[in-house]
């Protein structure tokens, strides 16, 4: 599985293994977007929050308080975030386990997909609006109420004429993935 952080957020991912060849990793991510994620971070109340978005479904994962100590366990937090995001979408744990098995080990590349980065930025904007009503919980790494909120936001893809949310897109992608198994 590939994580493609923006240049700004790259230091947060320094504890994870880097890809050997960035060009090949980019081609793999473009060929199989379901196993590729883009990432960025923002700061609120002097804490860093990492936001990751799946390249195919735009499923968001929000991780809290990513400091020097927490970045050592970023991979574990990310996997927990995947499990939570899939559960919010109503996906069975067996399908999540199959996804994680197929995805393989985490590797870090560089951000390349401007559309996904645009969705990341839209989610960051929506988080700023939502956090005015319900402040971020700095005592938890995962933020389920924010994931649920972001997964309901409708996104438009240039390649598809209709609007959809990441929850529905994730369900469709997992159904297709499990049908191939």
GROMACS elastic network, one bead per residue, 0.5 to 0.9 nm:
[ bonds ]
;  ai    aj funct       b0    kb
    1    29     6  0.86125   500
    1    34     6  0.89795   500
    1    35     6  0.51660   500
    1    36     6  0.59866   500
    1    37     6  0.80171   500
    1   100     6  0.83517   500
    1   102     6  0.85775   500
    1   104     6  0.55577   500
    1   105     6  0.57920   500
    1   107     6  0.62432   500
    1   108     6  0.86417   500
    2    19     6  0.85202   500
    2    25     6  0.77875   500
    2    28     6  0.89615   500
    2    29     6  0.70485   500
    2    35     6  0.64913   500
    2    37     6  0.61552   500
    2    38     6  0.83698   500
    2   103     6  0.84799   500
    2   105     6  0.82892   500
    2   106     6  0.58079   500
    2   107     6  0.50421   500
    2   108     6  0.58006   500
    2   109     6  0.67257   500
    3    13     6  0.88991   500
    3    35     6  0.87385   500
    3    36     6  0.60286   500
    3    38     6  0.56788   500
    3    39     6  0.68544   500
    3    52     6  0.82130   500
    3   106     6  0.71124   500
    3   107     6  0.62495   500
    3   108     6  0.50174   500
    3   109     6  0.62109   500
    3   110     6  0.78618   500
    3   111     6  0.82106   500
    4    10     6  0.85971   500
    4    36     6  0.74327   500
    4    37     6  0.59422   500
    4    39     6  0.59981   500
    4    40     6  0.88756   500
    4    52     6  0.89531   500
    4   107     6  0.86580   500
    4   108     6  0.59727   500
    4   112     6  0.74061   500
    4   113     6  0.89403   500
    5     8     6  0.78403   500
    5     9     6  0.58019   500
    5    10     6  0.55716   500
    5    12     6  0.88319   500
    5    13     6  0.77468   500
    5    37     6  0.82256   500
    5    38     6  0.55095   500
    5    40     6  0.58450   500
    5    41     6  0.89413   500
    5    52     6  0.83954   500
    5   108     6  0.74761   500
    5   109     6  0.70458   500
    5   110     6  0.55779   500
    5   111     6  0.51604   500
    5   112     6  0.89067   500
    6     9     6  0.53378   500
    6    10     6  0.61585   500
    6    38     6  0.75031   500
    6    39     6  0.62452   500
    6    40     6  0.56888   500
    6    41     6  0.86764   500
    6   110     6  0.64038   500
    6   111     6  0.50154   500
    6   112     6  0.82726   500
    6   117     6  0.83172   500
    7    10     6  0.52387   500
    7    11     6  0.82564   500
    7    40     6  0.85280   500
    7   110     6  0.70966   500
    7   111     6  0.72927   500
    8    11     6  0.74840   500
    8    12     6  0.89364   500
    8    40     6  0.73639   500
    8    41     6  0.80297   500
    9    12     6  0.56898   500
    9    13     6  0.73456   500
    9    39     6  0.73607   500
    9    40     6  0.54400   500
    9    41     6  0.60400   500
    9    42     6  0.89693   500
    9    50     6  0.83314   500
   10    13     6  0.54273   500
   10    14     6  0.67470   500
   10    39     6  0.88487   500
   10    40     6  0.83884   500
   10   108     6  0.87231   500
   10   110     6  0.78861   500
   11    14     6  0.52255   500
   11    15     6  0.85768   500
   12    15     6  0.76803   500
   12    41     6  0.88365   500
   12    50     6  0.87110   500
   12    66     6  0.73588   500
   12    67     6  0.78181   500
   12    68     6  0.77186   500
   12    71     6  0.60413   500
   12    74     6  0.85390   500
   13    16     6  0.57048   500
   13    17     6  0.85058   500
   13    18     6  0.89431   500
   13    71     6  0.67703   500
   13    72     6  0.85779   500
   13    74     6  0.76202   500
   13   108     6  0.72710   500
   14    17     6  0.75605   500
   14    18     6  0.81216   500
   14    71     6  0.79952   500
   14    72     6  0.86417   500
   14   108     6  0.85302   500
   15    71     6  0.67259   500
   15    72     6  0.57478   500
   15    73     6  0.83877   500
   15    74     6  0.81828   500
   16    71     6  0.87430   500
   16    72     6  0.79684   500
   16    74     6  0.80928   500
   16    75     6  0.74240   500
   16   106     6  0.73837   500
   16   107     6  0.66107   500
   16   108     6  0.67217   500
   17   106     6  0.73068   500
   17   107     6  0.52902   500
   17   108     6  0.61522   500
   18    21     6  0.88412   500
   18    22     6  0.88231   500
   18   106     6  0.88096   500
   18   107     6  0.53792   500
   18   109     6  0.62465   500
   19    22     6  0.61888   500
   19    24     6  0.88945   500
   19    25     6  0.68131   500
   19   107     6  0.56933   500
   19   108     6  0.57866   500
   19   109     6  0.58552   500
   20    24     6  0.85787   500
   20    25     6  0.81582   500
   20   109     6  0.89757   500
   21    24     6  0.55484   500
   21    25     6  0.62476   500
   21    26     6  0.87243   500
   21   109     6  0.86893   500
   22    25     6  0.50365   500
   22    26     6  0.60725   500
   22    27     6  0.86711   500
   22   109     6  0.61201   500
   22   110     6  0.74409   500
   23    26     6  0.51141   500
   23    27     6  0.63493   500
   23    28     6  0.87381   500
   24    27     6  0.50866   500
   24    28     6  0.62281   500
   24    29     6  0.86262   500
   25    28     6  0.50480   500
   25    29     6  0.61192   500
   25    30     6  0.86040   500
   25   109     6  0.69717   500
   26    29     6  0.50582   500
   26    30     6  0.61701   500
   26    31     6  0.85567   500
   26   109     6  0.76502   500
   26   110     6  0.83316   500
   26   111     6  0.88837   500
   26   112     6  0.76256   500
   27    30     6  0.51363   500
   27    31     6  0.60901   500
   27    32     6  0.86372   500
   28    31     6  0.50349   500
   28    32     6  0.60922   500
   28    33     6  0.80690   500
   28    36     6  0.86702   500
   29    32     6  0.52909   500
   29    33     6  0.52839   500
   29    34     6  0.81663   500
   29    35     6  0.70398   500
   29    36     6  0.54360   500
   29    37     6  0.85777   500
   29    55     6  0.83626   500
   30    33     6  0.55225   500
   30    36     6  0.81189   500
   30    55     6  0.86059   500
   30   113     6  0.88091   500
   32    35     6  0.61687   500
   32    36     6  0.72422   500
   32    56     6  0.83536   500
   33    36     6  0.50967   500
   33    37     6  0.79152   500
   33    54     6  0.75326   500
   33    55     6  0.52502   500
   33    56     6  0.50056   500
   33    57     6  0.84895   500
   34    37     6  0.80824   500
   34    54     6  0.67299   500
   34    55     6  0.64085   500
   34    56     6  0.51659   500
   34    57     6  0.72278   500
   34   103     6  0.87227   500
   34   173     6  0.76757   500
   35    54     6  0.74985   500
   35    55     6  0.78186   500
   35    56     6  0.82510   500
   35    99     6  0.84445   500
   35   100     6  0.89304   500
   35   102     6  0.86094   500
   35   103     6  0.57868   500
   35   104     6  0.89183   500
   36    53     6  0.86032   500
   36    54     6  0.60202   500
   36    55     6  0.56731   500
   36    56     6  0.77971   500
   36   103     6  0.88580   500
   37    52     6  0.62274   500
   37    53     6  0.53491   500
   37    55     6  0.54447   500
   37    56     6  0.85565   500
   37    58     6  0.86252   500
   37   116     6  0.87420   500
   38    51     6  0.83765   500
   38    52     6  0.55421   500
   38    53     6  0.53362   500
   38    54     6  0.64728   500
   38    55     6  0.67447   500
   38   110     6  0.85778   500
   38   111     6  0.62867   500
   38   112     6  0.84740   500
   38   113     6  0.80481   500
   38   116     6  0.68990   500
   38   117     6  0.70117   500
   38   120     6  0.79355   500
   39    50     6  0.69134   500
   39    51     6  0.56287   500
   39    53     6  0.63923   500
   39    54     6  0.89527   500
   39   111     6  0.77231   500
   39   117     6  0.80268   500
   39   120     6  0.76066   500
   40    49     6  0.85111   500
   40    50     6  0.58496   500
   40    51     6  0.55230   500
   40    52     6  0.66320   500
   40    53     6  0.89751   500
   40   117     6  0.83759   500
   40   120     6  0.74354   500
   40   121     6  0.87157   500
   41    48     6  0.64680   500
   41    49     6  0.53809   500
   41    51     6  0.57377   500
   41    52     6  0.84991   500
   41   124     6  0.88303   500
   42    47     6  0.82916   500
   42    48     6  0.57614   500
   42    49     6  0.54285   500
   42    50     6  0.66826   500
   42    51     6  0.79503   500
   42   124     6  0.78540   500
   43    46     6  0.60199   500
   43    47     6  0.53990   500
   43    49     6  0.60977   500
   43    50     6  0.88688   500
   44    47     6  0.54205   500
   44    48     6  0.66401   500
   44    49     6  0.74597   500
   44   136     6  0.82928   500
   45    48     6  0.84634   500
   45   136     6  0.89688   500
   45   138     6  0.86824   500
   46    65     6  0.89308   500
   47    64     6  0.74889   500
   47    65     6  0.52193   500
   47    66     6  0.73262   500
   47    67     6  0.77187   500
   47   138     6  0.78385   500
   48    63     6  0.85591   500
   48    64     6  0.65054   500
   48    65     6  0.50529   500
   48    66     6  0.53272   500
   48    67     6  0.68302   500
   49    62     6  0.67794   500
   49    63     6  0.55388   500
   49    65     6  0.57076   500
   49    66     6  0.61801   500
   49   141     6  0.89400   500
   50    61     6  0.80023   500
   50    62     6  0.57335   500
   50    63     6  0.50355   500
   50    64     6  0.65365   500
   50    65     6  0.81144   500
   50    66     6  0.69055   500
   51    60     6  0.67819   500
   51    61     6  0.56719   500
   51    63     6  0.64581   500
   51    64     6  0.89127   500
   51   120     6  0.73801   500
   51   123     6  0.85099   500
   51   124     6  0.79674   500
   52    58     6  0.88824   500
   52    59     6  0.80458   500
   52    60     6  0.56013   500
   52    61     6  0.50583   500
   52    62     6  0.65142   500
   52    63     6  0.83513   500
   52    78     6  0.86200   500
   52   120     6  0.75399   500
   53    56     6  0.87914   500
   53    57     6  0.81043   500
   53    58     6  0.51800   500
   53    59     6  0.53358   500
   53    61     6  0.64150   500
   53    62     6  0.89646   500
   53   116     6  0.72880   500
   53   117     6  0.84803   500
   53   119     6  0.79367   500
   53   120     6  0.65190   500
   54    57     6  0.56654   500
   54    59     6  0.51421   500
   54    60     6  0.67191   500
   54    61     6  0.86132   500
   54   116     6  0.79582   500
   55    58     6  0.57038   500
   55    59     6  0.80754   500
   55   113     6  0.81389   500
   55   115     6  0.88092   500
   55   116     6  0.60347   500
   56    59     6  0.81416   500
   56   116     6  0.86856   500
   56   169     6  0.81719   500
   56   170     6  0.83818   500
   56   173     6  0.81862   500
   57    60     6  0.88950   500
   57   165     6  0.83064   500
   57   166     6  0.54294   500
   57   167     6  0.80206   500
   57   168     6  0.84314   500
   57   169     6  0.51525   500
   57   170     6  0.54251   500
   57   171     6  0.89959   500
   57   172     6  0.88726   500
   57   173     6  0.73178   500
   58   116     6  0.73003   500
   58   119     6  0.72890   500
   58   120     6  0.83903   500
   58   151     6  0.83990   500
   58   155     6  0.84335   500
   58   165     6  0.81462   500
   58   166     6  0.53957   500
   58   167     6  0.87592   500
   58   169     6  0.79084   500
   58   170     6  0.81182   500
   59    82     6  0.89473   500
   59    85     6  0.72673   500
   59    86     6  0.86931   500
   59   147     6  0.86344   500
   59   150     6  0.82424   500
   59   151     6  0.64631   500
   59   165     6  0.85939   500
   59   166     6  0.50211   500
   59   167     6  0.69596   500
   59   169     6  0.81364   500
   59   170     6  0.68338   500
   60    81     6  0.88752   500
   60    82     6  0.87962   500
   60    85     6  0.72952   500
   60   120     6  0.82916   500
   60   123     6  0.81120   500
   60   147     6  0.64325   500
   60   150     6  0.67821   500
   60   151     6  0.67956   500
   60   166     6  0.78412   500
   61    78     6  0.76289   500
   61    81     6  0.57111   500
   61    82     6  0.69174   500
   61    84     6  0.84654   500
   61    85     6  0.66981   500
   61   142     6  0.81407   500
   61   143     6  0.84280   500
   61   146     6  0.88601   500
   61   147     6  0.63831   500
   62    78     6  0.87297   500
   62    81     6  0.73080   500
   62   141     6  0.81532   500
   62   142     6  0.63336   500
   62   143     6  0.63033   500
   62   144     6  0.84376   500
   62   146     6  0.75618   500
   62   147     6  0.68010   500
   63    66     6  0.71237   500
   63    74     6  0.86389   500
   63    77     6  0.72085   500
   63    78     6  0.75639   500
   63    81     6  0.75226   500
   63   140     6  0.84824   500
   63   141     6  0.52839   500
   63   142     6  0.52788   500
   63   143     6  0.69993   500
   64   136     6  0.86226   500
   64   137     6  0.81515   500
   64   138     6  0.65741   500
   64   139     6  0.82542   500
   64   140     6  0.66348   500
   64   142     6  0.63081   500
   64   143     6  0.74846   500
   65    70     6  0.72304   500
   65   138     6  0.68254   500
   65   139     6  0.84356   500
   65   140     6  0.82215   500
   65   141     6  0.66246   500
   66    69     6  0.76446   500
   66    70     6  0.51905   500
   66    71     6  0.57262   500
   66    74     6  0.77981   500
   66   141     6  0.83212   500
   67    70     6  0.52205   500
   67    71     6  0.60770   500
   68    71     6  0.55173   500
   68    72     6  0.72450   500
   69    72     6  0.58725   500
   69    73     6  0.78328   500
   70    73     6  0.55379   500
   70    74     6  0.63347   500
   70    77     6  0.88562   500
   71    75     6  0.81464   500
   72    75     6  0.77942   500
   72    76     6  0.89935   500
   73    76     6  0.54216   500
   73    77     6  0.63999   500
   73    78     6  0.86750   500
   74    77     6  0.50378   500
   74    78     6  0.59671   500
   74    79     6  0.86260   500
   75    78     6  0.50591   500
   75    79     6  0.62758   500
   75    80     6  0.86501   500
   75   106     6  0.73275   500
   76    79     6  0.52303   500
   76    80     6  0.62492   500
   76    81     6  0.85600   500
   77    80     6  0.50569   500
   77    81     6  0.60665   500
   77    82     6  0.86721   500
   77   141     6  0.73279   500
   77   142     6  0.77432   500
   78    82     6  0.62222   500
   78    83     6  0.86827   500
   79    82     6  0.50259   500
   79    83     6  0.63211   500
   79    84     6  0.86735   500
   79   100     6  0.81284   500
   80    83     6  0.50770   500
   80    84     6  0.62100   500
   80    85     6  0.86322   500
   80   142     6  0.80355   500
   81    84     6  0.50151   500
   81    85     6  0.60130   500
   81    86     6  0.84569   500
   81   142     6  0.65542   500
   81   143     6  0.87891   500
   81   144     6  0.88647   500
   82    85     6  0.51343   500
   82    86     6  0.60554   500
   82    87     6  0.84394   500
   82    96     6  0.79696   500
   82   100     6  0.88074   500
   83    86     6  0.52855   500
   83    87     6  0.61088   500
   83    88     6  0.86794   500
   83    93     6  0.76436   500
   83    96     6  0.64866   500
   83    97     6  0.85860   500
   84    87     6  0.50012   500
   84    88     6  0.61395   500
   84    89     6  0.86567   500
   84   142     6  0.83470   500
   84   144     6  0.72398   500
   84   147     6  0.83919   500
   85    88     6  0.51228   500
   85    89     6  0.64020   500
   85    90     6  0.88358   500
   85    91     6  0.88767   500
   85   144     6  0.79650   500
   85   147     6  0.66580   500
   85   148     6  0.78445   500
   85   151     6  0.83000   500
   85   167     6  0.85296   500
   86    89     6  0.50737   500
   86    90     6  0.64259   500
   86    91     6  0.53138   500
   86    92     6  0.78009   500
   86    93     6  0.81802   500
   86    95     6  0.89264   500
   86    96     6  0.68898   500
   86   167     6  0.83267   500
   86   170     6  0.76706   500
   86   171     6  0.83995   500
   87    91     6  0.53255   500
   87    92     6  0.69342   500
   87    93     6  0.74877   500
   87    96     6  0.85902   500
   88    91     6  0.75149   500
   88   144     6  0.81029   500
   88   147     6  0.78384   500
   88   148     6  0.64070   500
   88   151     6  0.83586   500
   88   167     6  0.77996   500
   89   148     6  0.83446   500
   89   151     6  0.79612   500
   89   166     6  0.85036   500
   89   167     6  0.50705   500
   89   168     6  0.74298   500
   89   170     6  0.71218   500
   89   171     6  0.66977   500
   90   167     6  0.84742   500
   90   171     6  0.77040   500
   91    94     6  0.84444   500
   91    95     6  0.67767   500
   91    96     6  0.72379   500
   91   170     6  0.86270   500
   91   171     6  0.68610   500
   91   174     6  0.78797   500
   92    95     6  0.55014   500
   92    96     6  0.66765   500
   92    97     6  0.89922   500
   93    97     6  0.62028   500
   93    98     6  0.86182   500
   94    97     6  0.51230   500
   94    98     6  0.62233   500
   94    99     6  0.86213   500
   95    98     6  0.50105   500
   95    99     6  0.61074   500
   95   100     6  0.86472   500
   95   174     6  0.72636   500
   95   175     6  0.88812   500
   95   177     6  0.88205   500
   95   178     6  0.70573   500
   96    99     6  0.50035   500
   96   100     6  0.61916   500
   96   101     6  0.85471   500
   96   174     6  0.85990   500
   97   100     6  0.51543   500
   97   101     6  0.60744   500
   97   102     6  0.85633   500
   98   101     6  0.50994   500
   98   102     6  0.61033   500
   98   103     6  0.84778   500
   98   178     6  0.81827   500
   98   181     6  0.89786   500
   99   102     6  0.52153   500
   99   103     6  0.59964   500
   99   104     6  0.88643   500
   99   174     6  0.81269   500
   99   177     6  0.80865   500
   99   178     6  0.86808   500
  100   103     6  0.50195   500
  100   104     6  0.65353   500
  100   105     6  0.86875   500
  101   104     6  0.57135   500
  101   105     6  0.86730   500
  103   106     6  0.81294   500
  109   112     6  0.89979   500
  111   114     6  0.82212   500
  111   117     6  0.79678   500
  112   116     6  0.86744   500
  112   117     6  0.82661   500
  113   116     6  0.55111   500
  113   117     6  0.63077   500
  113   118     6  0.86997   500
  114   118     6  0.60255   500
  114   119     6  0.86385   500
  115   119     6  0.63823   500
  115   120     6  0.86699   500
  115   157     6  0.85547   500
  116   120     6  0.61730   500
  116   121     6  0.86318   500
  117   121     6  0.62224   500
  117   122     6  0.86311   500
  118   121     6  0.50476   500
  118   122     6  0.62296   500
  118   123     6  0.86418   500
  119   123     6  0.61458   500
  119   124     6  0.85500   500
  119   155     6  0.79051   500
  120   123     6  0.51268   500
  120   124     6  0.62160   500
  120   125     6  0.87094   500
  121   125     6  0.62538   500
  121   126     6  0.86428   500
  122   125     6  0.50509   500
  122   126     6  0.62028   500
  122   127     6  0.85659   500
  123   127     6  0.60120   500
  123   128     6  0.85874   500
  123   150     6  0.67382   500
  123   153     6  0.85092   500
  124   127     6  0.50045   500
  124   128     6  0.63183   500
  124   129     6  0.88325   500
  125   128     6  0.51793   500
  125   129     6  0.65656   500
  125   130     6  0.88175   500
  126   129     6  0.51031   500
  126   130     6  0.61427   500
  126   131     6  0.84802   500
  126   150     6  0.75761   500
  126   153     6  0.86911   500
  127   131     6  0.57941   500
  127   132     6  0.85508   500
  127   146     6  0.74630   500
  127   149     6  0.87122   500
  127   150     6  0.77602   500
  128   131     6  0.52261   500
  128   132     6  0.65594   500
  129   132     6  0.55314   500
  129   133     6  0.73660   500
  130   133     6  0.54975   500
  130   134     6  0.62115   500
  130   135     6  0.78730   500
  130   146     6  0.79980   500
  130   149     6  0.82423   500
  131   136     6  0.60864   500
  131   146     6  0.86398   500
  132   135     6  0.61803   500
  134   137     6  0.87974   500
  135   138     6  0.89179   500
  136   143     6  0.77248   500
  136   146     6  0.83259   500
  137   140     6  0.61399   500
  137   141     6  0.84997   500
  137   142     6  0.88680   500
  137   143     6  0.71630   500
  138   141     6  0.74703   500
  140   143     6  0.68048   500
  142   146     6  0.89578   500
  142   147     6  0.86632   500
  143   146     6  0.55152   500
  143   147     6  0.63615   500
  143   148     6  0.88416   500
  144   148     6  0.60984   500
  144   149     6  0.85270   500
  145   148     6  0.51406   500
  145   149     6  0.61769   500
  145   150     6  0.87000   500
  146   150     6  0.60800   500
  146   151     6  0.84455   500
  147   150     6  0.51967   500
  147   151     6  0.59859   500
  147   152     6  0.87586   500
  148   151     6  0.52418   500
  148   152     6  0.66386   500
  148   167     6  0.86687   500
  149   152     6  0.55821   500
  149   153     6  0.70560   500
  150   153     6  0.54216   500
  150   154     6  0.88851   500
  150   165     6  0.86446   500
  150   166     6  0.80718   500
  150   167     6  0.89988   500
  151   154     6  0.81815   500
  151   165     6  0.61817   500
  151   166     6  0.50906   500
  151   167     6  0.52120   500
  151   168     6  0.85426   500
  152   164     6  0.87470   500
  152   165     6  0.54813   500
  152   166     6  0.67864   500
  152   167     6  0.65005   500
  152   168     6  0.86394   500
  153   164     6  0.80172   500
  153   165     6  0.54711   500
  153   166     6  0.73879   500
  153   167     6  0.88762   500
  154   163     6  0.58831   500
  154   164     6  0.50039   500
  154   166     6  0.74740   500
  155   162     6  0.87380   500
  155   163     6  0.55140   500
  155   164     6  0.54578   500
  155   165     6  0.57660   500
  155   166     6  0.77034   500
  156   159     6  0.87069   500
  156   160     6  0.73335   500
  156   161     6  0.75002   500
  156   162     6  0.64573   500
  156   164     6  0.65575   500
  156   165     6  0.85683   500
  157   160     6  0.52961   500
  157   161     6  0.71586   500
  157   162     6  0.76158   500
  157   163     6  0.73384   500
  157   164     6  0.85545   500
  158   161     6  0.69987   500
  160   163     6  0.79876   500
  164   167     6  0.84473   500
  164   168     6  0.68389   500
  164   169     6  0.69391   500
  165   168     6  0.56331   500
  165   169     6  0.63137   500
  165   170     6  0.86555   500
  166   170     6  0.58030   500
  166   171     6  0.84575   500
  167   170     6  0.52329   500
  167   171     6  0.63544   500
  167   172     6  0.88027   500
  168   171     6  0.51565   500
  168   172     6  0.62856   500
  168   173     6  0.86437   500
  169   172     6  0.51441   500
  169   173     6  0.61050   500
  169   174     6  0.85958   500
  170   173     6  0.50489   500
  170   174     6  0.60460   500
  170   175     6  0.84490   500
  171   174     6  0.52617   500
  171   175     6  0.61114   500
  171   176     6  0.86617   500
  172   175     6  0.51224   500
  172   176     6  0.62575   500
  172   177     6  0.85661   500
  173   176     6  0.51493   500
  173   177     6  0.60318   500
  173   178     6  0.85814   500
  174   178     6  0.59450   500
  174   179     6  0.83626   500
  175   178     6  0.52214   500
  175   179     6  0.60790   500
  175   180     6  0.87704   500
  176   179     6  0.50695   500
  176   180     6  0.64837   500
  177   180     6  0.53800   500
  177   181     6  0.68147   500
  178   181     6  0.51422   500
